Structures are given as C-alpha cells and as structure tokens.
Amino acid sequence: MQDRLQSRCSANADALTVAALSGSRSRFGDGRAINGAGLSHSVHSCSLAGGLASYGGDTIDSYRLTGVYVARVLKGEKTADLPVQQGTKLQLFINAKATGALGIVVPLPLPGRADEVIE
C-alpha cells in the first residue's frame, strides 16, 4: 500500500482519500501520506486519530438499519422479500488541528456545514 501511495504522491497529488481499512487509522493517523499530501477518510474515527477530514455514512444509523433487518428475519420474513436499503445520513468531520499543521485553509462554509470540527 505504501508503494501505491508513493506513486500517487509523486504524481503531484495534494490530497488523497483513503477507504478506512483495519490498519489505515494508525498508518495514516497524522493526516499525511507520503510527501505531506493530506488524507481524508470515510470513517469518523480516522479524523479523530488525526486525518484531515472524514465524510461518510453514519455508522450508528447503519447499525440501526441492520438491527431492523435482523428483527424482520427473526420474525419469519424471507430475506429475498426484504427491500434493499441504504443509510441516508452522511456526516462530515473536519480536523482543524491537522489542516492547520499542513497549512491548509478550510473555506468558511465547510466548518459551518460540518457535523463536528475537531480542534
């Protein structure tokens, strides 16, 4: 993975978005990839660990939808009869400390729209 990031960053990338995998939070927790490019994530915990920002589905809402599905299956409904559902609530978290450390100026409308700005 580091080799792929190196090739992307050497191609003059200013920022990267990383799908949060099991080890990515600790690997990219300081908000930087190779050569100081900023990283955003799809999982809130990565921005808490030092990533620049995260934008993705609400994990708690996804768990709630899963619970509704499980309850319907336990009540006897066939899984083939259940509709496909997707969470509709997205969350934006901005890590102001990480953006400041990299010298990134966040446009004013974004902090106002963010669910949380991490100082």
C-alpha positions in Angstrom: 0.0 0.0 0.0 2.8 2.4 0.8 4.2 1.9 -2.7 0.9 2.9 -4.3 0.7 5.9 -2.1 4.2 6.9 -3.0 3.4 6.7 -6.7 0.2 8.8 -6.2 2.0 11.4 -4.2 5.0 11.6 -6.5 2.5 12.4 -9.3 1.9 15.8 -7.5 -1.2 14.8 -5.6 -2.1 17.4 -3.0 -4.5 15.2 -1.2 -5.8 11.6 -1.1 -8.9 9.9 0.1 -8.4 6.6 1.8 -11.1 4.0 2.4 -10.5 3.2 6.1 -9.3 -0.4 6.4 -8.4 -2.1 9.6 -4.8 -0.7 9.8 -5.2 2.6 8.0 -6.2 4.6 11.1 -2.8 4.0 12.8 -0.9 4.1 9.5 -2.3 7.5 8.4 -3.4 8.9 11.7 -1.2 12.0 11.4 -3.3 13.2 8.4 -0.4 12.9 6.0 0.6 10.4 3.4 4.0 10.3 1.7 5.4 13.8 0.8 2.9 15.5 3.1 -0.2 15.1 1.0 -3.3 15.4 3.1 -5.6 12.4 3.7 -9.4 12.3 4.1 -11.2 9.2 5.2 -14.7 7.7 5.0 -14.8 6.8 8.7 -15.1 9.3 11.6 -12.6 7.6 13.8 -9.8 8.3 11.3 -10.4 12.1 11.5 -10.4 11.8 15.3 -7.0 10.0 15.0 -5.5 12.9 13.0 -6.8 12.6 9.5 -7.8 15.9 7.8 -11.5 15.1 7.4 -14.0 12.3 7.0 -17.1 12.2 5.0 -19.3 9.1 5.0 -22.4 7.3 6.3 -23.4 7.4 9.9 -22.2 4.2 11.4 -24.8 4.2 14.2 -27.6 4.6 11.6 -26.1 1.7 9.6 -26.2 -0.5 12.7 -29.8 0.5 13.4 -30.8 -0.5 9.8 -29.0 -3.8 10.3 -31.0 -4.4 13.5 -34.2 -3.7 11.7 -33.3 -6.3 9.1 -32.4 -8.9 11.7 -35.6 -8.3 13.5 -37.6 -8.9 10.4 -35.8 -12.1 9.5 -36.3 -13.4 13.1 -40.0 -12.7 12.7 -40.1 -15.0 9.8 -39.8 -12.8 6.7 -37.8 -14.2 3.8 -34.6 -12.3 3.1 -35.5 -12.3 -0.7 -38.6 -10.3 0.2 -36.7 -7.6 2.1 -36.1 -4.3 0.3 -32.5 -3.1 -0.3 -31.9 -0.1 2.0 -29.1 2.3 2.3 -28.4 4.8 5.0 -29.3 8.4 4.0 -27.5 10.3 6.7 -23.9 11.4 5.8 -21.6 13.0 8.3 -18.7 15.5 7.7 -16.0 15.9 10.3 -13.1 18.3 9.9 -9.9 18.1 11.9 -8.8 21.8 12.2 -5.6 20.9 14.0 -4.5 18.6 11.1 -5.4 21.1 8.4 -3.6 23.8 10.3 -0.5 21.7 10.6 -0.4 21.1 6.9 -1.1 24.8 6.1 -4.5 24.0 4.5 -7.1 26.8 4.7 -10.6 25.3 5.0 -13.2 27.5 3.2 -15.6 29.2 5.6 -18.8 27.4 4.5 -17.4 23.9 5.3 -16.9 24.3 9.1 -20.5 25.6 9.3 -21.8 22.6 7.5 -19.7 20.0 9.3 -21.2 17.8 11.9 -18.1 18.4 14.1 -14.9 20.4 13.8 -12.2 18.8 15.8 -9.9 21.3 17.5 
